[in-house]
Amino acid sequence: MESRNFDDEFEEAVAEWRSRHRLAEDDAVLLLVELFRLHQRHWDEIRRRELPSFEQFRSDIAKLSEAAKVFQKDSAALIEVMRSQPRRRARPHVSLAVATAAAILALLAGLLIGRALP
């Protein structure tokens, strides 16, 4: 991977722009461009200090990538095994409405039996 030298490219672009518009070396616009470059270098250095390089984490990233591939492979195998298993029938279950009605009827029957006995 070839890295470009952006500083040289910028200098060439400024020189071409300066010659096209016939600006003197001490023109105010060029001084502003130089001030901008100082500002940009300052913020680039702060950003480099705050954000670590990925080179430090390259081996960890490679291990994580390999672990993700293994996990995907194992997950796919598990899904295939689960799909090959016969489907279980759903167990019969009592709905909430039926259970509530049965409880009310049992309570009512208990009350009636309690009244009938002396």
C-alpha positions, -999 to +999 in steps of 0.1 A: +000+000+000+016+032-012+011+063+010+008+097-006+026+127+007-001+152+013+022+179+024+041+179-009+008+177-029-005+207-009+027+227-015+025+220-052-012+230-053-004+263-034+025+271-057+004+264-088-024+286-074+000+313-065+016+314-100-019+313-116-030+344-096+004+360-096+006+364-058+038+376-041+055+355-015+044+378+014+008+382+003-017+382+031-036+352+016-004+331+017+002+341+053-033+329+061-026+296+043+005+292+063-014+300+096-040+273+086-012+248+081+002+255+115-032+251+130-038+218+111-005+204+123-013+213+159-047+195+158-033+165+139-007+161+167-033+163+194-054+137+176-025+114+172-017+117+209-053+109+219-061+081+195-037+052+196-026+036+164-043+004+152-008-011+148-008-017+185-040-037+183-034-055+150-028-089+166-058-086+188-080-076+159-067-106+139-075-129+169-110-114+172-116-118+135-106-155+137-128-160+168-157-145+149-152-169+120-151-199+143-182-187+161-201-183+128-190-217+117-200-234+150-233-215+150-241-226+115-234-262+125-256-259+155-285-245+135-282-273+110-283-299+138-313-282+153-331-281+120-324-318+114-341-327+147-378-338+145-402-312+156-418-317+190-455-315+193-467-287+214-479-300+247-515-294+255-520-265+278-548-250+297-557-214+287-560-187+313-597-183+307-605-220+313-583-220+344-600-189+358-635-204+351-625-237+368-613-218+399-645-197+401-666-228+397-646-247+424-650-218+448-687-216+441-691-253+447-672-251+479-694-223+492-726-242+483-713-274+499-703-254+530-738-239+533-755-273+528-737-289+557-747-280+592 
